[in-house]
Amino acid sequence: MALVQTKSTLLQAVPERGVINCVLVVDDSMAQRKIISSHLKRWGYDVVEAGSGAEAIEICNTLDVDLVISDWVMPEVTGLDFLRVFRGMERQNYGYFILVTSKSESSDVAQGLDVGADDFLSKPVSSDELLARIRAGERILRMERELTEKNRLVSKTLQEMSDLYDSLDRDLIEARRLQQSLIRERHRDFGNAQISLMLKPSGHVGGDLVGFYAISDTKVGLFSLDVSGHGIASALMTARLAGYFSGSTPEQNIAIERGPDGVSIAISPAKVAAILNKLMLEEMETDLYFTMTLGHLDLATGELVITQAGHPHPLLQNEDGSVEFFGEGGLPIGLIPDATFDDVSIQLKPNQRVILYSDGVTECVDESGEMLSEHGLKQIVENLTDQRGNAFFDTFLWDVSAFGNDQDFKDDVSALMLEFGLKEQT
């Protein structure tokens, strides 16, 4: 490699350091190597020399070289051969490669670029052109290093996010178990009545809850509620509300009071709804609200008293399988101060059943976007007239899912079924 020395002011300028720490000069001519190396050292670079392509390969196997200036034409291992090996090496950072050649044909240049050369210097090489090429290489390497660092930071951040997601996912799975544990029994036989429950959150956790609790030997309470929104906040509110309807600790149940003789008495469901509405607005710092159907059943007489607070209309199925809806609608709880609620009383007959459900059931949509609605729910229940207890809900959930083309439910789905005075099926 012949080097033409000039008096250009470029020679007086020292390149910005940092990305090129080691330069490898490869030439079978010792004189040409020394000329190139002397200028590089004067410009402040650490220089390593190699007298052949084979020697250059050995150096690169042990030394992290940032920039290579290599003659093209060398015996045995040419500069192009060395370049092929260099590009196949596993490196932490990109290595910039300049081929020095007297070849000027476009096909030769294309071949060098195709193999992996970054730049070319034509013989004879001038000092100012050499410095300019090195500066260009520094700009490329600086951008590559910055991009590599940014990619490293992105990868690190993504890994941290992935670890956080995995941790959150584990917590949500545990939260789902805890929420499901709020329903300790999916079915209970009270003698003259049976209650069955179904709960399927749309995500890990949800805002729906159904349940029942014993009030006395002759009365049982039941509820279905749906907290606005989805996810953790709704689930936490649901868990708090579950405590107000505890069956294991009746003294903490907001729907039960003690009479003068110490006997538990059911409070009016409408009165309980009003109490909860006041609690939500005055004591709970939240923008959430919920809908609810709350009631109690007299096991001896079959009288069912309920209040409906924005929840879907309860479904009543008669002994002949026919279905009707009842209830007054009402306002959701936690939206309007001093909202009032009404009790509705119905007299259940033997072999009738009542189903309380969340709007995730009737608002389930098919492929065309059409909702199941009360009409579709009525058809499903009528088709399941002979099904009882948990077996009913297994098929019920299957049918609702089939209506939605087996898609994941967009909203929580829950239901409670009260079966009164059932006759043995023959």
C-alpha positions as CSV (number, residue, x, y, z in Angstrom):
1,M,0.0,0.0,0.0
2,A,1.6,3.3,-1.2
3,L,0.8,6.3,0.9
4,V,0.9,9.8,-0.6
5,Q,1.7,12.4,2.1
6,T,0.2,15.8,1.8
7,K,0.2,19.0,3.9
8,S,-3.5,19.0,4.4
9,T,-4.7,20.5,7.6
10,L,-6.6,17.2,8.1
11,L,-3.3,15.7,9.3
12,Q,-3.2,18.1,12.1
13,A,-6.6,17.2,13.5
14,V,-7.0,14.3,15.9
15,P,-10.2,12.3,15.5
16,E,-12.6,12.1,18.4
17,R,-11.8,9.0,20.3
18,G,-14.0,6.4,22.0
19,V,-15.4,4.1,19.3
20,I,-12.1,3.1,17.7
21,N,-9.7,1.8,20.2
22,C,-7.7,-0.7,18.2
23,V,-6.8,-0.6,14.5
24,L,-5.4,-3.6,12.6
25,V,-3.2,-2.8,9.6
26,V,-2.7,-5.7,7.2
27,D,-0.1,-5.7,4.4
28,D,2.5,-8.1,3.2
29,S,4.8,-5.1,2.7
30,M,6.4,-4.1,5.9
31,A,7.3,-0.6,4.6
32,Q,3.6,0.1,3.7
33,R,2.5,-1.2,7.0
34,K,4.9,1.1,8.9
35,I,3.9,4.2,6.9
36,I,0.2,3.6,7.6
37,S,0.8,2.7,11.3
38,S,3.0,5.8,11.9
39,H,0.2,8.1,10.8
40,L,-2.4,6.2,12.9
41,K,-0.2,6.3,16.0
42,R,0.3,10.0,15.4
43,W,-3.5,10.5,15.3
44,G,-3.7,8.7,18.7
45,Y,-4.8,5.2,17.7
46,D,-3.5,1.9,19.1
47,V,-2.2,0.0,16.1
48,V,-1.6,-3.7,15.6
49,E,0.2,-4.9,12.4
50,A,-0.1,-8.2,10.5
51,G,2.1,-9.3,7.6
52,S,-0.4,-11.7,6.1
53,G,-4.1,-12.6,6.0
54,A,-3.5,-15.7,8.0
55,E,-1.7,-13.7,10.7
56,A,-4.5,-11.1,10.7
57,I,-7.0,-13.9,11.3
58,E,-5.1,-15.2,14.3
59,I,-4.9,-11.6,15.8
60,C,-8.7,-11.1,15.3
61,N,-9.4,-14.4,17.1
62,T,-7.7,-13.1,20.3
63,L,-8.0,-9.3,20.0
64,D,-11.1,-7.1,19.7
65,V,-10.3,-5.0,16.7
66,D,-12.5,-2.0,15.9
67,L,-11.1,-1.0,12.5
68,V,-9.2,-3.0,9.8
69,I,-7.2,-1.5,7.0
70,S,-6.1,-4.3,4.8
71,D,-4.5,-4.6,1.4
72,W,-6.5,-6.6,-1.1
73,V,-3.8,-8.4,-3.0
74,M,-1.7,-10.6,-0.7
75,P,-0.2,-14.1,-1.2
76,E,-2.1,-17.2,0.0
77,V,-4.8,-15.5,2.1
78,T,-5.9,-12.4,0.2
79,G,-7.6,-9.4,1.8
80,L,-10.9,-10.6,0.4
81,D,-10.3,-14.1,2.0
82,F,-9.5,-12.4,5.3
83,L,-12.6,-10.2,5.0
84,R,-14.8,-13.3,4.6
85,V,-13.4,-14.9,7.7
86,F,-13.6,-11.6,9.6
87,R,-17.3,-11.2,8.8
88,G,-18.0,-14.8,10.0
89,M,-16.4,-14.2,13.4
90,E,-18.6,-13.8,16.5
91,R,-18.0,-10.3,17.7
92,Q,-19.5,-8.2,20.5
93,N,-19.5,-5.1,18.3
94,Y,-19.3,-4.4,14.6
95,G,-15.9,-4.1,13.0
96,Y,-15.3,-1.5,10.2
97,F,-13.3,-2.9,7.3
98,I,-11.4,-0.8,4.7
99,L,-9.9,-2.5,1.7
100,V,-6.9,-0.9,0.1
101,T,-6.6,-1.8,-3.6
102,S,-5.5,-0.7,-7.0
103,K,-8.6,-2.4,-8.5
104,S,-10.9,0.1,-10.0
105,E,-13.4,-2.0,-12.0
106,S,-17.0,-1.7,-10.7
107,S,-17.3,-5.4,-10.6
108,D,-14.3,-5.6,-8.2
109,V,-15.8,-3.0,-6.0
110,A,-19.2,-4.8,-6.0
111,Q,-17.5,-8.0,-5.1
112,G,-15.8,-6.3,-2.1
113,L,-19.0,-4.8,-0.9
114,D,-20.8,-8.1,-1.3
115,V,-18.3,-9.9,0.8
116,G,-18.6,-7.2,3.5
117,A,-16.2,-4.3,2.9
118,D,-17.4,-1.0,4.3
119,D,-15.1,1.3,2.4
120,F,-12.2,1.4,-0.1
121,L,-9.0,3.3,-0.5
122,S,-7.3,3.4,-3.9
123,K,-3.6,3.2,-4.3
124,P,-1.7,5.4,-3.9
125,V,-3.4,6.4,-0.6
126,S,-3.2,10.0,0.5
127,S,-3.0,10.8,4.2
128,D,-5.9,13.2,4.2
129,E,-8.1,10.7,2.4
130,L,-7.1,8.0,4.9
131,L,-8.1,10.2,7.8
132,A,-11.4,11.1,6.1
133,R,-12.2,7.4,5.6
134,I,-11.4,6.7,9.2
135,R,-13.6,9.5,10.4
136,A,-16.4,8.2,8.3
137,G,-15.9,4.8,9.9
138,E,-16.0,6.4,13.3
139,R,-19.3,7.9,12.6
140,I,-20.7,4.6,11.5
141,L,-19.3,2.8,14.5
142,R,-20.5,5.5,16.9
143,M,-24.1,5.1,15.5
144,E,-23.7,1.3,15.7
145,R,-22.5,1.5,19.3
146,E,-25.4,3.9,20.2
147,L,-27.9,1.6,18.5
148,T,-26.4,-1.4,20.3
149,E,-26.7,0.3,23.6
150,K,-30.2,1.4,22.9
151,N,-31.1,-2.1,21.9
152,R,-29.5,-3.4,25.1
153,L,-31.5,-1.0,27.2
154,V,-34.7,-1.9,25.3
155,S,-34.0,-5.6,25.8
156,K,-33.3,-5.1,29.4
157,T,-36.5,-3.1,29.8
158,L,-38.5,-5.7,28.0
159,Q,-37.0,-8.4,30.2
160,E,-37.8,-6.4,33.3
161,M,-41.4,-5.9,32.0
162,S,-41.6,-9.6,31.2
163,D,-40.4,-10.5,34.7
164,L,-42.9,-8.0,36.1
165,Y,-45.7,-9.4,34.0
166,D,-44.9,-13.0,35.1
167,S,-44.9,-11.8,38.7
168,L,-48.2,-10.0,38.1
169,D,-49.6,-13.0,36.3
170,R,-48.7,-15.3,39.2
171,D,-50.4,-12.8,41.6
172,L,-53.5,-12.7,39.4
173,I,-53.7,-16.4,39.3
174,E,-53.5,-16.5,43.1
175,A,-56.1,-13.7,43.2
176,R,-58.4,-15.7,41.0
177,R,-58.1,-18.7,43.4
178,L,-58.9,-16.4,46.3
179,Q,-61.9,-14.8,44.5
180,Q,-63.2,-18.3,43.6
181,S,-62.9,-19.2,47.2
182,L,-65.5,-16.5,48.0
183,I,-67.9,-19.1,46.7
184,R,-67.2,-21.9,49.1
185,E,-70.1,-24.0,48.0
186,R,-71.4,-24.3,44.4
187,H,-74.5,-26.1,45.5
188,R,-76.5,-26.5,48.7
189,D,-79.6,-28.4,49.5
190,F,-81.8,-26.6,52.1
191,G,-84.4,-29.3,52.1
192,N,-87.3,-27.5,50.6
193,A,-85.0,-25.5,48.2
194,Q,-81.7,-25.9,46.5
195,I,-79.3,-23.1,45.4
196,S,-76.6,-23.5,42.7
197,L,-74.0,-21.0,41.7
198,M,-72.0,-20.3,38.6
199,L,-69.1,-17.8,38.3
200,K,-66.8,-17.3,35.3
201,P,-64.6,-14.1,35.2
202,S,-63.7,-12.8,31.7
203,G,-60.1,-12.4,32.9
204,H,-58.0,-13.6,35.8
205,V,-60.3,-11.8,38.2
206,G,-63.6,-10.1,37.8
207,G,-66.3,-8.0,39.4
208,D,-69.2,-10.5,39.5
209,L,-70.2,-12.4,42.6
210,V,-73.1,-14.7,43.5
211,G,-73.8,-16.3,46.8
212,F,-76.2,-17.3,49.6
213,Y,-76.3,-17.4,53.3
214,A,-78.4,-19.0,56.0
215,I,-80.5,-16.5,58.0
216,S,-82.4,-19.0,60.2
217,D,-83.7,-22.5,60.1
218,T,-86.6,-21.3,57.8
219,K,-85.0,-18.5,55.8
220,V,-82.0,-18.2,53.4
221,G,-80.6,-15.1,51.8
222,L,-79.3,-14.9,48.2
223,F,-77.6,-12.3,46.1
224,S,-76.1,-11.6,42.6
225,L,-74.0,-8.5,42.1
226,D,-71.8,-7.0,39.4
227,V,-69.2,-4.3,40.1
228,S,-68.5,-1.8,37.3
229,G,-65.4,-2.3,35.2
230,H,-63.0,-5.2,35.1
231,G,-59.8,-6.4,36.7
232,I,-58.2,-5.9,40.0
233,A,-60.1,-2.8,41.3
234,S,-63.5,-4.5,40.6
235,A,-62.3,-7.7,42.2
236,L,-61.2,-5.9,45.3
237,M,-64.6,-4.2,45.6
238,T,-66.3,-7.5,45.0
239,A,-64.2,-9.1,47.9
240,R,-65.2,-6.2,50.2
241,L,-68.9,-6.6,49.3
242,A,-68.7,-10.3,49.9
243,G,-67.8,-9.6,53.5
244,Y,-71.1,-7.8,53.9
245,F,-73.0,-11.0,53.0
246,S,-70.9,-13.4,55.0
247,G,-72.6,-16.7,55.7
248,S,-69.8,-17.9,58.1
249,T,-70.1,-14.8,60.4
250,P,-73.8,-13.8,60.5
251,E,-73.1,-11.1,63.0
252,Q,-71.2,-9.2,60.3
253,N,-73.8,-9.8,57.6
254,I,-75.4,-6.4,56.7
255,A,-78.6,-8.1,55.7
256,I,-79.2,-9.8,59.0
257,E,-80.2,-8.4,62.4
258,R,-80.8,-9.9,65.8
259,G,-84.4,-9.9,67.2
260,P,-85.2,-9.3,70.9
261,D,-85.0,-13.1,71.5
262,G,-81.7,-13.4,69.8
263,V,-83.1,-15.0,66.7
264,S,-81.7,-13.8,63.3
265,I,-84.1,-11.7,61.2
266,A,-83.8,-10.8,57.6
267,I,-83.6,-7.1,56.9
268,S,-85.6,-5.7,54.0
269,P,-83.5,-6.1,50.8
270,A,-84.5,-2.6,49.8
271,K,-83.2,-1.2,53.1
272,V,-79.9,-3.1,52.7
273,A,-79.5,-1.6,49.2
274,A,-80.1,1.9,50.6
275,I,-77.5,1.2,53.3
276,L,-74.9,0.0,50.7
277,N,-75.7,3.0,48.5
278,K,-74.8,5.4,51.4
279,L,-71.7,3.4,52.2
280,M,-70.5,3.6,48.6
281,L,-71.0,7.3,48.3
282,E,-69.9,8.5,51.8
283,E,-67.3,6.0,53.0
284,M,-65.7,4.4,50.0
285,E,-63.3,6.6,48.0
286,T,-64.0,5.1,44.6
287,D,-65.6,5.8,41.3
288,L,-66.9,2.3,41.1
289,Y,-70.6,1.3,41.4
290,F,-72.4,-2.0,41.2
291,T,-75.7,-3.5,40.3
292,M,-77.3,-6.1,42.5
293,T,-80.3,-8.4,43.1
294,L,-80.7,-9.2,46.8
295,G,-83.4,-11.3,48.4
296,H,-84.4,-13.8,51.0
297,L,-86.6,-16.9,50.8
298,D,-88.9,-18.4,53.3
299,L,-88.3,-22.1,53.0
300,A,-91.6,-23.0,54.6
301,T,-93.9,-20.8,52.6
302,G,-92.0,-20.2,49.4
303,E,-92.2,-16.4,49.7
304,L,-89.3,-14.7,47.9
305,V,-88.6,-11.1,48.7
306,I,-86.1,-9.3,46.5
307,T,-84.9,-5.8,45.6
308,Q,-83.4,-5.1,42.2
309,A,-80.7,-2.4,42.0
310,G,-79.9,-2.0,38.3
311,H,-79.4,-5.7,37.9
312,P,-81.0,-7.7,35.0
313,H,-84.6,-8.9,35.7
314,P,-84.7,-12.2,37.5
315,L,-86.0,-15.1,35.5
316,L,-88.8,-17.4,36.8
317,Q,-89.3,-20.8,35.2
318,N,-92.5,-22.6,35.9
319,E,-93.2,-26.3,36.3
320,D,-94.2,-26.6,32.7
321,G,-90.9,-25.1,31.5
322,S,-92.3,-21.7,30.5
323,V,-90.2,-18.7,31.4
324,E,-91.0,-15.2,32.5
325,F,-89.1,-12.2,33.9
326,F,-90.0,-10.1,36.9
327,G,-88.7,-7.2,39.0
328,E,-88.8,-3.4,39.1
329,G,-85.3,-2.6,37.7
330,G,-84.1,0.1,40.1
331,L,-81.0,2.2,40.2
332,P,-77.4,0.9,40.6
333,I,-75.7,1.3,43.9
334,G,-73.1,4.0,44.4
335,L,-74.3,6.5,41.8
336,I,-77.1,8.7,43.2
337,P,-77.3,10.0,46.8
338,D,-80.5,9.1,48.6
339,A,-81.6,6.7,45.9
340,T,-84.6,4.6,46.9
341,F,-85.2,0.9,46.3
342,D,-88.3,-1.3,46.4
343,D,-89.0,-4.8,47.6
344,V,-90.8,-7.2,45.3
345,S,-92.5,-10.3,46.8
346,I,-93.5,-13.3,44.8
347,Q,-94.9,-16.6,45.9
348,L,-93.0,-19.6,44.6
349,K,-94.8,-22.8,43.8
350,P,-93.4,-26.3,44.0
351,N,-91.1,-27.1,41.1
352,Q,-90.5,-23.5,40.1
353,R,-87.1,-22.0,40.0
354,V,-85.6,-18.5,39.9
355,I,-82.4,-17.5,38.2
356,L,-80.4,-14.4,39.0
357,Y,-77.7,-13.5,36.5
358,S,-75.3,-10.7,35.4
359,D,-75.6,-8.8,32.2
360,G,-72.5,-10.6,30.9
361,V,-75.0,-13.4,30.1
362,T,-77.6,-11.4,28.1
363,E,-74.9,-9.2,26.5
364,C,-72.9,-12.1,25.1
365,V,-72.6,-11.5,21.4
366,D,-72.5,-13.8,18.3
367,E,-70.3,-13.3,15.2
368,S,-72.6,-10.7,13.8
369,G,-72.6,-8.6,17.0
370,E,-76.1,-9.5,18.0
371,M,-76.6,-9.9,21.8
372,L,-78.2,-13.0,23.4
373,S,-80.7,-10.8,25.2
374,E,-83.5,-11.9,27.4
375,H,-85.2,-13.7,24.4
376,G,-82.1,-15.9,23.8
377,L,-81.7,-16.5,27.5
378,K,-85.3,-17.6,27.7
379,Q,-84.8,-20.1,24.9
380,I,-81.7,-21.6,26.5
381,V,-83.4,-22.0,29.9
382,E,-86.5,-23.6,28.3
383,N,-84.4,-26.1,26.5
384,L,-82.8,-27.0,29.8
385,T,-86.0,-27.6,31.7
386,D,-85.1,-31.1,32.8
387,Q,-81.6,-30.1,34.0
388,R,-81.0,-29.6,37.7
389,G,-78.3,-28.0,39.9
390,N,-74.8,-27.9,38.7
391,A,-75.6,-30.0,35.7
392,F,-77.9,-27.3,34.6
393,F,-75.1,-24.7,34.8
394,D,-72.6,-26.9,33.0
395,T,-74.9,-27.1,30.0
396,F,-76.1,-23.5,30.4
397,L,-72.5,-22.2,30.2
398,W,-71.8,-24.4,27.2
399,D,-74.9,-23.1,25.3
400,V,-74.1,-19.4,26.1
401,S,-70.5,-20.0,24.9
402,A,-71.7,-21.7,21.8
403,F,-73.9,-18.7,21.0
404,G,-70.8,-16.5,21.2
405,N,-69.0,-18.9,18.8
406,D,-66.9,-20.2,21.6
407,Q,-65.1,-16.8,21.9
408,D,-63.7,-15.6,25.2
409,F,-66.4,-13.8,27.2
410,K,-66.0,-10.1,27.0
411,D,-67.6,-9.6,30.4
412,D,-67.8,-11.6,33.6
413,V,-70.6,-14.2,33.5
414,S,-72.3,-15.3,36.7
415,A,-75.7,-16.7,37.8
416,L,-77.5,-18.1,40.8
417,M,-80.4,-20.6,40.6
418,L,-82.9,-21.2,43.3
419,E,-85.0,-24.3,42.8
420,F,-88.0,-24.5,45.1
421,G,-90.0,-27.6,46.3
422,L,-88.6,-29.8,43.5
423,K,-90.5,-33.0,42.7
424,E,-88.6,-36.1,41.9
425,Q,-88.2,-36.5,38.2
426,T,-89.6,-39.7,36.8
